[in-house]
Amino acid sequence: MNIKRSIVLRVRIAFILVFLFAGLIFYRIAHLQFVEGDKWQAKSESLNFQFRQVSATRGNIYAADGSLLSTSLPFYRVVIDPVVAKEEIFNKGIDSLAYMLSSFYKDKSTDSYKRAIKDARANGKRYLILNRRQVGYQDMQAMSKWPIFRNGRLSGGVIFEKVEKRYRPFNNLANRTVGYINEDKYGAGIEYSFNEYLEGQNGKALFQRIAGGSWKPVFDAEDVKPDDGFDVLTTLDVNIQDVAESALLKQLIAKDAAFGSVIVMEVATGKIQAIANLEKNAGGRGYGENYNYAIGDQGLTEPGSTFKLLSMLALLEEGKINLNDSIETGNGTFRFYDRIMRDAKNGGYGTITIKDAFEKSSNVAISKLVEVNFGHQPKKFISYIEKAGLDKPIGFQLKGEGAPYFKNPEDKYWYGTTLPWMSIGYETKLTPLHTLMFYNAVANGGKMVKPMIVQGIARGNKLEKNFETEVIRKSIASDKTIKQLQMLLQGVVDNGTAKNIYNADYKIAGKTGTAQKLIDGRYTQLYYTSFAGYFPADNPKYSAIVVIDSPKGFAAYGGDISAPVFKEIADKIYAQDLEINVKSQPKFQFADMKTDEFPFIQAGKVDELQLLCNKFGISNHYNNEGDESWVKSSVSNKSIQWKANKVEAPTVPDVSGLSLRDALYVLENKGLRVVYEGKGRVRNQSMTPGMTIYENTVIKLVLG
């Protein structure tokens, strides 16, 4: 009996405890639901629903002619919410969808895709990435018409998540100049310097956290759409950029040089047409554009003899020299205190004129002249550097510009030898862009303009901001001095250290530069070679600078290394630019041709023209010298005389007077790329007949 009571008591106690525990649970549930419900609901929403950033579409970067240099292309990650589709739609389309996914991605079987989607649907999984591979816009459009997908996001469950990637249609052309920007908003070039315009304003949208830690976008009335970025319009010319990079690369490979830079600029406006920077890749395998030596700190170096132009400016402005005065250079050596100045030519130049001294780039002559005229007042020489705007950063549009370095006579590091060596481009540092800006001012009649690489900010067809040419100095010297400097620069090419790039078709003006490299405080047998100048010399349109660092080989001078690159670039630009050479083209003269008596025949293939003339009974004669089949016409004694037009020679042919059909036939058979404007026969051509043909060069024709 006691045992029975004991058992019953224990059961009752256990029942009471279970009842109390269940009541406690019920109480806690009720308390959470009705008392703390709002608190936990808000916490749940904050954990599972968030307004997250939606990136704006980044703006495009364009070349001067509208060619696309950098853009953001949309790619899409294909995701499905398999629970959304109704049973009928899902069952009807799942087999076809799985088959099409397998056929498109080619990574899984049809059964694998079908099983993955059905399992996710059965388990209530709301977010299934079908494949990690992203698809393009055209593929996305096609996939949106597939079974189940064609019902859209709300009825079919398909989600095309947009992912943007930066794309460059011209690949690595102007790679460092166009630049990049990373996730930390650090980078280089235009992408980095103009990021405030390109990046736009990000938006926000509501996202839901789902299984696996992924976030799925949810439509919400409070979503803020992103404001896409502005487009950046540069001054770059893709054709000139291509020419500059190709010419530079060829010489770097030939001379096994460390690195090189080229800048091409429009004289009147300061608009940069091309910037090329190439250096040896790690391990010495090929060349890549990894740093902008043309404008950056690492491009700061002793310029060498290109700086002699500034020395001549200072000497001429002082009015104490005449270019025809004589200067004694002796055997090519001269002692300044404890250092010996040497000329490049063994044995020196003896007694020569100051003009010859500049053209031959005599270190002894220039340094002696500067020391005599400014040695007692070096600050006055420095003042000419300041007047030319070479002592401070330019304020260029790209970030990372190097600051020039010049010693001050009051510095403790100013020695008696500083001025003579500074006068020939040592003990000072300049970027190639600074040197080019100075030479461009001489080409521009003394007016110094700030180099620019971005000319506008736009959105669509609307120009939002325009960057005008900025004049830094109205004149860096008197008109007389500028004309003398222009004469000196042309003399360097006609008679001096750059006569190897003389061109009979148009004039080049410029100056060679060769500087020994200072490494660990000692000058070495490695050289920094350069050539800065402009063309055509008589009516300058383009200025350019070429620098090549540490070329290998015996003749490591600016005239042998950098000047030929300048000439190749100038030749190709001249060949492509109709405006700068059309004035020198011989114009057709038809004054003697009476169109009321003769057909208006200019040029063509002789057998076709003779057939036409004979058909109409027109007297025509051809002295078939050299068996040429292409001719030009002239009228003599009421008959047409055919004159041989030698288009078969391995040079640029004269196609003026030809029909467009014949001109295309002749030029394209020579490997030239032809562009034209107007109608009728060829009136002008951009390349002078007889010029050397470079492969894939563009020749422009004007018809009329």
Stockholm file with secondary structure:
# STOCKHOLM 1.0

chainA/1-704         MNIKRSIVLRVRIAFILVFLFAGLIFYRIAHLQFVEGDKWQAKSESLNFQFRQVSATRGNIYAADGSLLSTSLPFYRVVIDPVVAKEEIFNKGIDSLAYMLSSFYKDKSTDSYKRAIKDARANGKRYLILNRRQVGYQDMQAMSKWPIFRNGRLSGGVIFEKVEKRYRPFNNLANRTVGYINEDKYGAGIEYSFNEYLEGQNGKALFQRIAGGSWKPVFDAEDVKPDDGFDVLTTLDVNIQDVAESALLKQLIAKDAAFGSVIVMEVATGKIQAIANLEKNAGGRGYGENYNYAIGDQGLTEPGSTFKLLSMLALLEEGKINLNDSIETGNGTFRFYDRIMRDAKNGGYGTITIKDAFEKSSNVAISKLVEVNFGHQPKKFISYIEKAGLDKPIGFQLKGEGAPYFKNPEDKYWYGTTLPWMSIGYETKLTPLHTLMFYNAVANGGKMVKPMIVQGIARGNKLEKNFETEVIRKSIASDKTIKQLQMLLQGVVDNGTAKNIYNADYKIAGKTGTAQKLIDGRYTQLYYTSFAGYFPADNPKYSAIVVIDSPKGFAAYGGDISAPVFKEIADKIYAQDLEINVKSQPKFQFADMKTDEFPFIQAGKVDELQLLCNKFGISNHYNNEGDESWVKSSVSNKSIQWKANKVEAPTVPDVSGLSLRDALYVLENKGLRVVYEGKGRVRNQSMTPGMTIYENTVIKLVLG
#=GR chainA/1-704 SS CHHHHHHHHHHHHHHHHHHHHHHHHHHHHHIIIIISHHHHHHHHHHHHEEEEEECCCCCCEECTTSCEEEEEEEEEEEEECTTSSCHHHHHHHHHHHHHHHHHHHCSSCHHHHHHHHHHHHHTTCCCEECCSSCBCHHHHHHHTTSTTGGGHHHHHCEEEEEEEEEECTTTTTTHHHHCEECTTSCEEHHHHHTHHHHSCBCEEEEEEECGGGCEEEECCTTCBCCBCCCEEEECCCHHHHHHHHHHHHHHHHHHTCSEEEEEEEETTTCBEEEEEEEEECGGGCSEECCSCTTTBGGGCBCCGGGGHHHHHHHHHHHTCCCTTSEEECTTSEEEETTEEEECSSTTCCCEEEHHHHHHTTCHHHHHHHHHHHHTTCHHHHHHHHHHTTCSSCCCCSSSCBCCCEECCTTSTTCCTTHHHHHHTTCSEEBCHHHHHHHHHHHHTTTCEECCBSEEEEEETTEEEEECCCCEEESCSSCHHHHHHHHHHHHHHHHTSTTGGGCCSSSCCEEEEEEEEEEETTEEEEEEEEEEEEEESTTSCCEEEEEEEESCCSSCCSHHHHTHHHHHHHHHHHHHHCHHHHGGGSCCCCCTTCCTTTSCCCCEEEHHHHHHHHHHTTCCEEECCGGGCCEEEEEEETTEEEEEECCCSSSBCCCCTTCBHHHHHHHHHTTTCEEEEESSSBEEEESSCTTCBCCTTCEEEEEEC
#=GC SS_cons         CHHHHHHHHHHHHHHHHHHHHHHHHHHHHHIIIIISHHHHHHHHHHHHEEEEEECCCCCCEECTTSCEEEEEEEEEEEEECTTSSCHHHHHHHHHHHHHHHHHHHCSSCHHHHHHHHHHHHHTTCCCEECCSSCBCHHHHHHHTTSTTGGGHHHHHCEEEEEEEEEECTTTTTTHHHHCEECTTSCEEHHHHHTHHHHSCBCEEEEEEECGGGCEEEECCTTCBCCBCCCEEEECCCHHHHHHHHHHHHHHHHHHTCSEEEEEEEETTTCBEEEEEEEEECGGGCSEECCSCTTTBGGGCBCCGGGGHHHHHHHHHHHTCCCTTSEEECTTSEEEETTEEEECSSTTCCCEEEHHHHHHTTCHHHHHHHHHHHHTTCHHHHHHHHHHTTCSSCCCCSSSCBCCCEECCTTSTTCCTTHHHHHHTTCSEEBCHHHHHHHHHHHHTTTCEECCBSEEEEEETTEEEEECCCCEEESCSSCHHHHHHHHHHHHHHHHTSTTGGGCCSSSCCEEEEEEEEEEETTEEEEEEEEEEEEEESTTSCCEEEEEEEESCCSSCCSHHHHTHHHHHHHHHHHHHHCHHHHGGGSCCCCCTTCCTTTSCCCCEEEHHHHHHHHHHTTCCEEECCGGGCCEEEEEEETTEEEEEECCCSSSBCCCCTTCBHHHHHHHHHTTTCEEEEESSSBEEEESSCTTCBCCTTCEEEEEEC
//
